[in-house]
């Protein structure tokens, strides 16, 4: 029996529908349905209960799925053991990552990785939101910020230095804030994915101040805020990796240097209880060993 049929059966149970399972498996819904019809015919038992709204396993189907999961897990572990021992990791690898950090920092490392490991089919999905590791079928996601979900594994890749910046034109017109409370009198450009509604964290002498701001503009995309700041529209918080070139060219100016902002950790996050493939392990070790300065 082909393992693709068994994986499709498991996908239907996990997703709760033939359509979602077909998308996960990269096949048509009709083929997905045929796989299950053939499987039930071969076994002589109904494995799934179908309604107009959902699909669920029968009692026999549930017991069968548990044994199939274990069999697939053992087979995958055996295959990955051979791939790891051979020194030639291969297979598909889907990674979710934030746009700016990937383009500004990771891109040269990704290019080098694809050159060194051509048998790994690497797919990067760039999104500044918080991608769902499980439902979006990612092998791992790169997340900027403090992690809250303790059910996931994570390895720290980097720490982003955060700066308060504005353009020279803005500073000439509106002046430069000197103290946290001054921000209430300035045009603030707010990143909505920042934790802490309507406040910016500022540190001085070991004390963190969460300063309330009144944004004139907000967005969940850091590059949009970056362009707004370059255009002289206001003051914003930006990771240093995103604005280093602009600071060097004098297009942006760092503000309130006495108040160092807390650095933001950057992690590679992956699910617990899931077999780490040779491709995933190779990718993680590659990133951990790649210098980012």
Residue pairs with C-beta under 8 A, 6 or more apart in sequence:
1 39
1 42
3 72
3 75
4 25
4 35
5 35
5 38
5 39
6 39
6 68
6 71
6 72
7 25
7 72
8 21
8 25
8 27
8 32
8 35
8 36
9 35
9 36
9 39
9 47
9 65
9 68
10 65
10 68
10 69
10 72
11 20
11 21
11 24
11 25
12 18
12 21
12 32
12 36
12 48
12 55
13 48
13 55
13 56
13 57
13 61
13 62
13 65
14 21
14 24
15 21
15 24
16 54
16 55
16 56
17 54
17 55
18 29
18 32
18 33
18 36
18 55
19 29
21 32
22 28
22 29
22 31
22 32
24 137
25 32
36 47
36 48
39 47
40 46
40 47
40 48
43 64
45 58
45 60
45 61
45 64
46 58
46 60
46 61
47 57
47 58
47 60
47 61
47 64
47 65
48 55
48 56
48 57
48 58
48 61
49 55
49 56
49 57
49 58
49 61
57 64
57 65
73 275
76 275
76 277
77 275
80 275
80 276
80 277
80 278
83 89
83 90
83 91
83 277
83 278
83 279
84 278
84 281
88 119
89 117
89 119
89 120
89 277
89 278
89 279
89 281
89 282
90 119
90 120
90 278
90 279
91 119
91 120
91 121
91 277
91 278
91 279
92 120
92 121
92 123
92 279
93 120
93 121
93 122
93 123
93 139
93 277
93 279
93 280
93 283
94 123
94 125
94 137
94 138
94 139
95 122
95 123
95 124
95 125
95 138
95 139
95 140
95 141
95 142
95 283
96 124
96 125
96 127
96 131
96 133
96 136
96 138
96 140
96 141
96 142
97 106
97 124
97 125
97 126
97 127
97 141
97 142
98 126
98 127
98 128
98 142
98 143
98 144
98 222
99 126
99 127
99 128
99 221
99 222
99 223
100 128
100 222
100 223
100 226
100 239
100 241
100 242
101 142
101 144
101 160
101 239
101 241
101 266
102 110
102 124
102 126
102 142
103 126
104 241
104 242
105 158
105 241
105 292
106 142
106 287
109 286
109 287
109 290
109 292
110 122
110 124
112 290
113 120
113 122
113 283
113 286
114 120
114 122
116 286
117 279
117 282
117 286
120 279
120 282
120 283
122 283
125 131
125 136
125 138
128 193
128 220
128 221
128 222
129 193
129 220
130 143
130 193
131 138
131 141
132 138
133 140
133 141
133 152
133 269
133 270
133 271
134 271
139 270
139 277
139 279
139 280
140 268
140 269
140 270
140 280
140 283
140 284
141 268
141 269
141 270
142 157
142 266
142 267
142 268
142 269
143 154
143 266
143 267
143 269
144 160
144 239
144 264
144 265
144 266
145 193
145 195
145 264
145 265
146 195
146 264
146 265
147 154
147 265
147 267
147 269
151 272
152 269
152 270
152 271
152 272
153 269
153 270
153 271
153 272
154 267
154 268
154 269
154 270
155 267
155 268
155 284
155 288
156 265
156 266
156 267
157 266
157 267
157 268
157 287
157 288
157 292
158 265
158 266
158 292
159 263
159 264
159 265
159 266
160 239
160 240
160 241
160 263
160 264
160 265
160 266
161 239
161 240
161 241
161 261
161 263
162 237
162 238
162 239
162 240
162 261
162 262
162 263
162 264
163 237
163 238
163 239
163 240
163 243
163 247
163 254
163 261
164 177
164 200
164 202
164 235
164 236
164 237
164 254
164 255
164 256
164 259
164 261
165 229
165 235
165 236
165 237
165 238
165 243
165 246
165 247
165 252
165 253
165 254
165 255
166 176
166 229
166 232
166 234
166 235
166 236
166 252
166 253
166 255
167 229
167 230
167 231
167 232
167 251
167 252
167 253
168 250
168 251
168 253
169 232
170 187
170 229
170 232
170 233
170 234
170 235
171 253
171 255
173 232
174 186
174 187
176 253
176 255
176 256
177 183
177 185
177 186
177 235
177 255
177 256
178 256
179 256
180 200
180 202
180 209
180 211
180 256
180 259
181 211
183 200
183 211
183 213
183 235
184 212
184 213
184 214
186 234
186 235
187 216
187 217
187 233
187 234
187 235
188 200
188 213
188 214
188 215
188 216
188 234
188 235
188 236
189 215
189 216
189 217
189 218
189 219
189 225
189 228
189 229
189 233
189 234
189 235
189 236
190 198
190 213
190 215
190 217
190 218
190 219
190 225
190 236
191 218
191 219
191 220
191 222
191 225
191 236
191 237
192 218
192 219
192 220
193 220
194 200
194 237
196 210
198 212
198 213
198 214
198 215
199 210
199 211
199 212
199 213
200 210
200 211
200 213
200 237
200 261
201 208
201 209
201 210
201 211
201 261
201 262
202 208
202 209
202 210
202 211
202 256
202 259
202 261
203 209
203 259
203 260
203 261
203 262
204 258
204 259
204 260
208 262
209 259
216 233
216 234
217 225
217 228
217 233
217 234
219 225
222 238
222 239
222 242
223 242
225 236
225 238
226 236
226 238
226 242
226 243
228 234
228 236
229 235
229 236
229 238
229 252
230 246
230 251
230 252
235 255
237 261
238 252
239 264
240 247
243 252
246 252
247 253
247 254
268 284
268 287
270 276
270 280
270 284
